[in-house]
């Protein structure tokens, strides 16, 4: 199975809090044995601050089928989120 998803998160609190809930919504597609399908991932998540700009992210989604080749199902993920590269400072 091959799957690709693009989602956007609406954070309910800023990064200055230790725990920040968010809502997520997007569009996705899948391929399995020559069959293609599309779905809408909609869900909720929780971001927990480890230090500075690093977080543990817990995400729960319900994937809503758009085509007949995609199935309705739940998706859960757990990961670490951190910026890549150096932080830029605004010039004055």
N, C-alpha and C positions, 0 to 999 in steps of 0.2 A: 504494500500500500504506500502511496505517495500522497502527501497532504501539504497544502500551503494555506496560511491564514494571515490576514492583515486586520489588526484590531486597534482600537483607540480606548484609552482609559480616562475616565472622569474621576479625578481624585477628590475626595470629600474634605480632606484636610491637607495642609502643606507639609513639606518635608521636615519642618522643624519639630513635629510631633514624633514620638517613638513608634506609635502605631497609627497607620493611616489606611482606612478602608477606601475602596474604589469600585466603580461600576465599569464594565467592559462591554463593547459591542463591535462587531466587525463583519467581515465577509470571508468565506473560505471555499476552497475547492479540493477535491480528492480524485485520485485515479487508482483503480484496482482492477487488474487483469483486463485492461482495455476499456473499462467502463469509467466514465467521468461523472462526477456529482458536484453539487454546490450546496453550501449550507451557511447559516448565519449563527456565529457564536455569540451568545449573550450570557452575561454572568456577573459575579461579584468576586472581589479579591481583598486581600489584606497585605499591606506592606509593613514590615517590622524593621526598624533601624538597627543596624549592627554597630556602625561607627561612621562618622563624617557623612560620606555620600554612598555608603554600601548598605544594602537592604536584603532581607529575605522576603521573597514574594510568594504568596499562596494564592492560587487562582482556581475558581470553580466556574465551569461554563456548562450551559445546556446548548447543544448544537442542533439548531432547527433546520430540518431538511427543506431545500428549495427545489431540488429535482428528485425524481423518483429513484435515482441511483444512489442517493445519499440517505443515511439512516438517522433518525432522531437518537441522540445519545448524550450522556454526560461525559465531561472531560475535566480532569483535575491535574494541576501541575504545582510543583514546588521548585523554586530556583533562587539563585543569588543574582542581584542586580547591582552593577557598579559602573561608573563612567570609564570610558577608555580614553587614554591620553591625558594631557595636562589640562588643568583648569585655567581658563583664560581670565585675565584681570582686565576690567574696563579701563581704557586710558582716560586721563583727565586733562 
